[in-house]
Amino acid sequence: MVSPELLEILRCPACVRNGPNAGMLDFVRQTWLVCHDCGRKYPVKNDIPIMLIEEGDKHKETPVEQLGAPA
């Protein structure tokens, strides 16, 4: 589980350079962080967000409804 406090400060590493409100994330399906701006999806494994752009790219085109548990 990602705490609300952590979710407030986490930003998508690919979008954060575009401004202070860029790259905000939603916590979805209990195991994914989804960027509002670019749609990258970052897995949360063992309660640790994997915030690498390469990880976000892997599932960028996958609809949120089709996301399963991160491998």
C-alpha positions in Angstrom: 0.0 0.0 0.0 1.3 3.4 -0.9 0.7 6.0 1.8 -1.3 9.1 0.9 1.7 11.2 2.1 4.1 9.4 -0.3 1.6 9.7 -3.1 1.5 13.5 -2.6 5.2 13.8 -3.3 5.8 11.1 -5.8 5.9 12.2 -9.5 6.5 10.5 -12.8 10.2 10.7 -13.4 9.6 11.3 -17.1 7.2 14.2 -16.6 8.3 15.9 -13.4 10.8 18.2 -15.3 7.8 19.9 -17.0 6.7 21.7 -13.9 5.7 21.4 -10.2 2.3 19.9 -10.9 3.4 17.7 -13.8 3.6 13.9 -13.5 1.0 13.5 -10.7 0.2 9.9 -10.1 -3.0 7.8 -9.3 -2.7 4.7 -7.2 -4.9 2.1 -9.0 -5.7 -1.6 -8.6 -3.6 -1.6 -5.3 -0.4 -2.3 -7.3 0.1 0.4 -9.9 0.9 4.1 -10.1 -0.4 5.8 -13.3 0.8 9.1 -14.5 -1.9 11.7 -15.3 0.2 13.3 -18.1 1.9 10.5 -20.1 0.0 7.4 -19.0 3.1 5.5 -17.9 2.3 2.8 -15.3 4.7 2.1 -12.6 4.4 -1.2 -10.6 4.3 -1.3 -6.8 6.1 -4.5 -5.6 6.2 -5.4 -1.9 4.8 -1.9 -1.1 7.8 -0.3 -3.0 7.0 1.9 -6.1 9.4 1.0 -8.9 9.8 4.5 -10.4 12.1 3.8 -13.3 11.1 5.2 -16.7 11.9 1.9 -18.3 9.4 0.2 -16.0 6.7 2.8 -16.7 7.2 2.3 -20.5 6.6 -1.5 -20.3 2.8 -1.0 -19.7 2.2 2.4 -21.1 -0.2 1.1 -23.7 -2.0 -1.4 -21.5 -5.4 -0.1 -20.4 -5.7 0.2 -16.6 -8.6 -2.4 -16.6 -6.2 -5.0 -18.0 -3.3 -4.5 -15.5 -2.7 -7.5 -13.4 -0.4 -8.0 -10.5 3.2 -6.9 -11.2 5.5 -9.7 -12.0 
